[in-house]
Amino acid sequence: MKFLILFLCFSAVLAKVEIAKKCPDGWKWFERSRGGWCMKIFKGTAITLPNAEAKCKAEGAVVAGLQNKDEAQWMGSTVPTVIGEHGYVWLGLKRTSLCKGKVLYSKCGPLNSFAWSDGSTVGISGYRWAPGEPNNMLGNQDCGVLHSKSEYMDDMACGADVVDSYVCGKVASF
């Protein structure tokens, strides 16, 4: 009996938790701390963040954040195939209520003035702000974009219609 209990305990330690790894065709799979995550970049024409959010919702997804540098590099290399060499991609990144309307200062710095809004991205490992960003120019840059060529982030007004792509993300399936 003791052997059976010991065997079961040892087996439980060695057992791996299965991570969902299935994404729809055309979506890229990433492993995150919360499980499998699928992302896809879509082309838009002069699209605002609210419009991008609606389009992602129609795909059963949300506008995605960047968990790490690997995701930023994938995005930087994929965007040119979608919209051309230079361009911005809407991210699931919004300025915190504490920092709305404020420029950088100790309580609202590059690492704590924004938060991921997709419900999956955690931490700040995916933050790669361009030098001098986020600067909140004109006091209304409350959303985040990624510049495809530099793979750096910039803050932008959520209603700006100068962005030509957005990244959607959703939980992977089994």
C-alpha positions in Angstrom: 0.0 0.0 0.0 2.8 2.4 0.9 4.4 1.6 -2.4 1.2 2.4 -4.3 0.9 5.8 -2.5 4.5 6.6 -3.2 4.2 5.7 -6.8 1.1 7.8 -7.2 2.8 10.8 -5.6 5.8 10.4 -7.8 3.7 10.1 -10.9 1.8 13.3 -10.0 5.0 15.2 -9.7 6.2 14.0 -13.1 2.9 14.6 -14.8 2.8 17.6 -17.1 -0.2 19.9 -17.3 -1.3 19.9 -20.9 -1.3 23.3 -22.5 -3.8 24.2 -25.2 -1.9 24.5 -28.5 -4.5 24.8 -31.2 -5.0 28.1 -33.0 -7.2 28.8 -36.0 -5.6 28.8 -39.4 -3.5 32.0 -39.9 -3.1 32.6 -36.1 0.3 32.3 -34.3 0.6 30.2 -31.1 2.5 31.5 -28.1 3.0 30.0 -24.7 2.1 32.3 -21.8 2.1 31.8 -18.1 -1.7 31.5 -18.3 -1.6 28.9 -21.1 -1.7 28.9 -24.9 -2.4 32.2 -26.6 -3.2 32.8 -30.3 -2.4 36.1 -32.1 -3.0 37.4 -35.6 -2.3 40.8 -37.2 -5.1 42.3 -39.3 -4.9 45.1 -41.8 -7.2 48.0 -41.2 -7.4 51.4 -43.0 -7.0 54.4 -40.8 -8.5 52.4 -37.9 -9.0 53.7 -34.4 -8.5 51.5 -31.3 -12.3 51.3 -30.6 -12.8 50.1 -34.2 -9.9 47.5 -33.8 -11.5 46.3 -30.5 -14.9 45.8 -32.3 -13.1 43.9 -35.2 -11.2 41.6 -32.7 -14.5 40.9 -30.9 -16.0 39.8 -34.1 -13.1 37.3 -34.3 -13.9 36.0 -30.8 -10.8 37.8 -29.6 -9.4 41.0 -28.0 -6.8 43.5 -29.0 -3.7 41.8 -27.6 -0.7 42.9 -25.5 2.9 41.9 -25.8 4.0 39.3 -23.2 7.7 39.4 -24.1 10.3 40.4 -26.7 9.6 37.2 -28.8 6.0 38.4 -29.4 7.3 41.9 -30.3 9.8 40.4 -32.7 7.1 38.2 -34.3 4.9 41.2 -34.7 7.7 43.4 -36.1 8.5 40.7 -38.7 4.9 40.0 -39.6 3.5 43.5 -40.0 5.5 44.2 -43.1 3.8 41.3 -44.8 0.4 42.7 -43.9 0.7 46.4 -44.4 4.2 47.2 -45.8 7.5 48.0 -44.3 6.6 50.8 -42.0 3.5 51.0 -39.8 1.9 51.0 -36.4 -0.1 48.2 -34.8 -2.7 48.8 -32.1 -1.9 47.0 -28.9 -4.2 46.1 -25.9 -2.4 48.7 -23.8 -4.1 51.6 -22.1 -3.0 54.4 -19.8 -4.0 53.9 -16.1 -6.6 56.2 -14.6 -4.0 57.6 -12.2 -1.8 58.7 -15.2 -4.5 60.0 -17.6 -3.6 63.5 -18.7 -0.2 63.4 -17.1 3.3 63.5 -18.5 6.0 61.2 -17.2 6.9 61.7 -13.5 7.8 59.4 -10.6 4.2 57.9 -10.2 3.6 57.7 -13.9 6.8 56.4 -15.5 7.3 54.2 -18.5 6.8 51.1 -16.5 3.7 52.0 -14.5 1.6 54.5 -16.5 0.1 51.8 -18.7 -1.6 48.5 -18.2 -2.4 45.6 -20.6 -6.1 45.4 -21.3 -6.4 42.0 -22.9 -6.9 39.9 -19.8 -4.0 37.6 -20.7 -0.8 39.7 -20.8 0.9 40.1 -17.4 3.9 42.1 -16.2 6.1 44.5 -18.0 8.4 42.1 -19.9 6.7 43.1 -23.2 7.3 46.8 -22.6 9.8 48.2 -25.1 9.1 52.0 -25.3 10.8 54.1 -27.9 13.3 56.6 -26.4 11.3 59.4 -24.7 8.1 57.5 -24.7 5.4 57.4 -23.4 5.3 61.2 -23.6 1.5 61.8 -23.6 1.8 64.5 -26.2 -1.2 66.9 -26.1 -2.3 65.1 -22.9 -4.5 62.5 -24.7 -2.3 59.7 -25.8 -3.9 57.0 -23.6 -3.4 53.9 -25.8 -0.4 52.0 -27.1 0.9 51.0 -30.5 4.0 49.1 -31.8 6.0 50.5 -34.6 6.7 47.6 -36.9 10.2 48.6 -38.1 11.7 49.5 -34.7 9.7 47.1 -32.6 9.3 49.9 -30.1 6.1 51.1 -28.5 4.6 54.6 -28.6 1.6 56.1 -26.9 -1.1 57.5 -29.2 -4.6 58.9 -28.9 -7.1 56.0 -28.8 -9.1 57.8 -31.5 -6.2 58.4 -33.8 -7.0 57.2 -37.3 -3.4 56.9 -38.6 -2.8 53.3 -37.6 -3.2 50.6 -40.3 -3.2 47.4 -38.4 -4.1 45.8 -35.1 -3.3 42.5 -33.3 -6.0 40.3 -32.0 -5.4 37.6 -29.4 -7.5 34.8 -27.9 -7.0 31.7 -25.8 -5.8 28.6 -27.6 -7.9 25.5 -27.7 -7.2 21.8 -27.4 
